[in-house]
Amino acid sequence: MVDTRTSLIGSRAVLLLVDCPFDLAYPERIWAVAEAAVCWDDVREAVTGMTNLTLLLDQVPSDLDALTAQLTE
């Protein structure tokens, strides 16, 4: 992916922002990450946007850096 930022929304939601052009390839990648993420432990729901992904979690993430790495692989 291109430049990304990850931040918490409250205590159990994570927002991944992708700094990318409005090109269909980028949302397709975000959709694929969202599809994979809903199978991860502690992910309740994945909500996609054109250039972002919000994960709603079952628990407060213990390691935001590891989650960020998993999202951007």
TORPA-4810 file (N, C-alpha, C, O; in nm, 3 decimals):
<nodes>
NODE_1_0.083_-0.118_0.000_0.000_0.000_0.000_0.088_0.125_0.000_0.210_0.116_0.013_M
NODE_2_0.026_0.237_-0.014_0.096_0.365_-0.010_0.101_0.415_0.135_0.085_0.335_0.227_V
NODE_3_0.123_0.543_0.155_0.130_0.597_0.291_0.001_0.571_0.367_-0.109_0.594_0.316_D
NODE_4_0.016_0.523_0.490_-0.101_0.494_0.572_-0.082_0.552_0.712_0.030_0.575_0.758_T
NODE_5_-0.195_0.576_0.778_-0.196_0.618_0.918_-0.300_0.533_0.989_-0.406_0.505_0.934_R
NODE_6_-0.269_0.493_1.109_-0.361_0.416_1.190_-0.386_0.492_1.320_-0.294_0.544_1.382_T
NODE_7_-0.512_0.497_1.360_-0.544_0.562_1.486_-0.663_0.492_1.551_-0.743_0.426_1.485_S
NODE_8_-0.672_0.508_1.680_-0.784_0.453_1.754_-0.902_0.549_1.749_-0.884_0.671_1.752_L
NODE_9_-1.020_0.493_1.740_-1.144_0.568_1.755_-1.207_0.513_1.882_-1.262_0.403_1.881_I
NODE_10_-1.201_0.587_1.988_-1.242_0.533_2.117_-1.142_0.428_2.161_-1.022_0.443_2.136_G
NODE_11_-1.189_0.323_2.225_-1.096_0.221_2.273_-1.101_0.092_2.193_-1.007_0.012_2.200_S
NODE_12_-1.210_0.069_2.116_-1.223_-0.059_2.047_-1.252_-0.046_1.898_-1.316_-0.133_1.839_R
NODE_13_-1.206_0.062_1.837_-1.218_0.078_1.692_-1.086_0.134_1.640_-1.025_0.221_1.703_A
NODE_14_-1.044_0.084_1.526_-0.918_0.126_1.465_-0.950_0.178_1.325_-1.021_0.114_1.248_V
NODE_15_-0.895_0.294_1.294_-0.913_0.355_1.163_-0.781_0.349_1.087_-0.679_0.396_1.136_L
NODE_16_-0.784_0.291_0.968_-0.670_0.290_0.878_-0.700_0.388_0.765_-0.793_0.367_0.688_L
NODE_17_-0.622_0.494_0.757_-0.636_0.592_0.650_-0.526_0.568_0.547_-0.409_0.555_0.582_L
NODE_18_-0.565_0.563_0.421_-0.470_0.539_0.313_-0.462_0.665_0.227_-0.563_0.710_0.173_V
NODE_19_-0.343_0.721_0.216_-0.322_0.840_0.133_-0.294_0.793_-0.009_-0.180_0.761_-0.044_D
NODE_20_-0.399_0.790_-0.090_-0.386_0.736_-0.225_-0.480_0.810_-0.320_-0.572_0.878_-0.276_C
NODE_21_-0.455_0.797_-0.449_-0.546_0.859_-0.546_-0.679_0.782_-0.552_-0.687_0.667_-0.509_P
NODE_22_-0.780_0.848_-0.604_-0.909_0.782_-0.622_-0.903_0.696_-0.748_-0.956_0.732_-0.853_F
NODE_23_-0.837_0.582_-0.733_-0.817_0.486_-0.841_-0.876_0.355_-0.790_-0.853_0.319_-0.675_D
NODE_24_-0.949_0.284_-0.871_-1.021_0.164_-0.828_-0.930_0.059_-0.766_-0.977_-0.021_-0.684_L
NODE_25_-0.805_0.055_-0.801_-0.713_-0.046_-0.746_-0.698_-0.032_-0.595_-0.686_-0.133_-0.526_A
NODE_26_-0.700_0.089_-0.544_-0.682_0.109_-0.400_-0.804_0.065_-0.319_-0.786_-0.007_-0.220_Y
NODE_27_-0.926_0.104_-0.355_-1.041_0.051_-0.282_-1.052_-0.102_-0.290_-1.094_-0.167_-0.195_P
NODE_28_-1.013_-0.158_-0.404_-1.017_-0.305_-0.416_-0.923_-0.369_-0.314_-0.956_-0.471_-0.255_E
NODE_29_-0.806_-0.310_-0.294_-0.712_-0.360_-0.194_-0.769_-0.345_-0.053_-0.757_-0.436_0.029_R
NODE_30_-0.831_-0.231_-0.026_-0.893_-0.208_0.105_-1.005_-0.310_0.128_-1.018_-0.364_0.238_I
NODE_31_-1.084_-0.337_0.026_-1.191_-0.437_0.039_-1.134_-0.574_0.069_-1.190_-0.649_0.150_W
NODE_32_-1.023_-0.609_0.005_-0.960_-0.739_0.030_-0.906_-0.748_0.173_-0.920_-0.852_0.238_A
NODE_33_-0.846_-0.641_0.222_-0.797_-0.639_0.360_-0.914_-0.652_0.457_-0.904_-0.725_0.556_V
NODE_34_-1.023_-0.583_0.429_-1.143_-0.591_0.515_-1.199_-0.733_0.517_-1.238_-0.783_0.623_A
NODE_35_-1.203_-0.796_0.402_-1.254_-0.934_0.394_-1.168_-1.029_0.477_-1.220_-1.119_0.543_E
NODE_36_-1.037_-1.010_0.474_-0.947_-1.093_0.554_-0.959_-1.059_0.703_-0.956_-1.149_0.787_A
NODE_37_-0.971_-0.931_0.734_-0.971_-0.886_0.873_-1.089_-0.940_0.953_-1.076_-0.965_1.073_A
NODE_38_-1.203_-0.958_0.890_-1.319_-1.008_0.966_-1.298_-1.151_1.014_-1.373_-1.199_1.100_V
NODE_39_-1.199_-1.219_0.962_-1.166_-1.354_1.008_-1.064_-1.355_1.121_-1.038_-1.460_1.180_C
NODE_40_-1.006_-1.241_1.152_-0.905_-1.232_1.257_-0.973_-1.237_1.394_-1.088_-1.195_1.410_W
NODE_41_-0.900_-1.290_1.492_-0.950_-1.288_1.630_-0.973_-1.145_1.673_-0.896_-1.055_1.638_D
NODE_42_-1.076_-1.122_1.747_-1.110_-0.992_1.807_-1.164_-0.888_1.710_-1.194_-0.777_1.752_D
NODE_43_-1.179_-0.919_1.581_-1.240_-0.824_1.488_-1.389_-0.859_1.475_-1.425_-0.968_1.431_V
NODE_44_-1.471_-0.766_1.514_-1.616_-0.785_1.510_-1.673_-0.747_1.374_-1.760_-0.815_1.320_R
NODE_45_-1.623_-0.636_1.319_-1.678_-0.584_1.193_-1.572_-0.500_1.123_-1.490_-0.436_1.188_E
NODE_46_-1.575_-0.501_0.990_-1.488_-0.416_0.910_-1.576_-0.328_0.823_-1.664_-0.377_0.751_A
NODE_47_-1.552_-0.197_0.829_-1.631_-0.101_0.754_-1.536_-0.030_0.658_-1.438_0.032_0.701_V
NODE_48_-1.565_-0.039_0.529_-1.474_0.017_0.429_-1.525_0.150_0.376_-1.645_0.178_0.373_T
NODE_49_-1.429_0.231_0.334_-1.454_0.354_0.260_-1.366_0.351_0.137_-1.296_0.253_0.114_G
NODE_50_-1.370_0.455_0.059_-1.287_0.458_-0.062_-1.138_0.458_-0.030_-1.058_0.397_-0.101_M
NODE_51_-1.100_0.526_0.076_-0.957_0.535_0.110_-0.933_0.507_0.258_-0.834_0.554_0.315_T
NODE_52_-1.022_0.431_0.320_-1.004_0.401_0.462_-1.073_0.271_0.500_-1.157_0.218_0.426_N
NODE_53_-1.036_0.221_0.615_-1.094_0.099_0.670_-1.107_0.118_0.821_-1.011_0.156_0.888_L
NODE_54_-1.224_0.091_0.873_-1.247_0.096_1.017_-1.275_-0.045_1.066_-1.362_-0.113_1.012_T
NODE_55_-1.202_-0.087_1.168_-1.225_-0.216_1.230_-1.287_-0.195_1.367_-1.235_-0.119_1.449_L
NODE_56_-1.399_-0.261_1.392_-1.461_-0.262_1.524_-1.416_-0.389_1.593_-1.434_-0.499_1.540_L
NODE_57_-1.357_-0.374_1.710_-1.292_-0.485_1.779_-1.373_-0.532_1.899_-1.451_-0.456_1.956_L
NODE_58_-1.353_-0.657_1.936_-1.417_-0.712_2.056_-1.350_-0.661_2.183_-1.415_-0.648_2.287_D
NODE_59_-1.220_-0.634_2.174_-1.143_-0.591_2.291_-1.052_-0.474_2.254_-1.027_-0.448_2.136_Q
NODE_60_-1.005_-0.405_2.354_-0.906_-0.299_2.332_-0.779_-0.365_2.277_-0.732_-0.463_2.336_V
NODE_61_-0.723_-0.316_2.166_-0.603_-0.380_2.111_-0.484_-0.365_2.207_-0.457_-0.256_2.257_P
NODE_62_-0.416_-0.475_2.230_-0.302_-0.472_2.320_-0.175_-0.421_2.252_-0.085_-0.371_2.318_S
NODE_63_-0.169_-0.434_2.118_-0.050_-0.392_2.044_-0.094_-0.328_1.912_-0.110_-0.396_1.811_D
NODE_64_-0.113_-0.198_1.915_-0.159_-0.127_1.795_-0.056_-0.135_1.683_-0.095_-0.141_1.566_L
NODE_65_0.071_-0.136_1.714_0.175_-0.146_1.610_0.166_-0.279_1.536_0.181_-0.282_1.414_D
NODE_66_0.142_-0.388_1.608_0.130_-0.518_1.543_0.004_-0.523_1.456_0.006_-0.580_1.346_A
NODE_67_-0.104_-0.464_1.503_-0.227_-0.460_1.423_-0.205_-0.377_1.296_-0.251_-0.414_1.189_L
NODE_68_-0.136_-0.265_1.310_-0.105_-0.182_1.194_-0.021_-0.259_1.093_-0.047_-0.252_0.973_T
NODE_69_0.078_-0.332_1.140_0.162_-0.412_1.051_0.079_-0.517_0.979_0.099_-0.541_0.860_A
NODE_70_-0.012_-0.579_1.049_-0.099_-0.680_0.990_-0.189_-0.618_0.882_-0.213_-0.680_0.778_Q
NODE_71_-0.237_-0.499_0.905_-0.324_-0.431_0.809_-0.250_-0.389_0.683_-0.309_-0.385_0.575_L
NODE_72_-0.124_-0.357_0.695_-0.050_-0.300_0.581_0.041_-0.399_0.511_0.119_-0.360_0.424_T
NODE_73_0.034_-0.526_0.547_0.118_-0.628_0.481_0.082_-0.640_0.336_0.141_-0.721_0.264_E
</nodes>
